[in-house]
Amino acid sequence: MNIRPCIAGILSVLVLVQCETSTNDDRQLEECLKEIGATKDSFTGPPNYDDPKVKCLQACYLKKNGMLIDGKAVADKLIDTMSKDRPKDVIDLLKAYIPACVDKANEEKDECELGEILRKCILRKIPHLASQH
């Protein structure tokens, strides 16, 4: 089974990355898998967001892309990243809701849990984002 759709699914829900991947994305994925002690074979099928490795993969991706610094989510960077190629109405929603989600997530000390709290909050506030790739 191809790892790319599953990993893209995990990451796209959180940061809404585009379906196309770059060499940099592949390198970051390999680095994150190594950091969390996982392999591509660890991620087959639909993402299990209760799995600690899935949560830590989200956190690693956020860190590698400057959206999580020193254990804290960075609202401006999340908004910038998630706003790419989005219509104005979606960008306005991101600007309205992400700061509150970041504040809530930043109460968590564990980076892996922080990433999952952030993902859940964003999808709760703007549920239709999960279907936009």
PyMOL commands that set and color helices and strands:
alter all, ss='L'
color gray80, all
select helices_A, chain A and resi 3-15+23-36+40-42+52-64+75-83+88-105+111-125+127-131
alter helices_A, ss='H'
color red, helices_A
select strands_A, chain A and resi 68-69+72-73
alter strands_A, ss='S'
color yellow, strands_A
deselect
rebuild
show_as cartoon
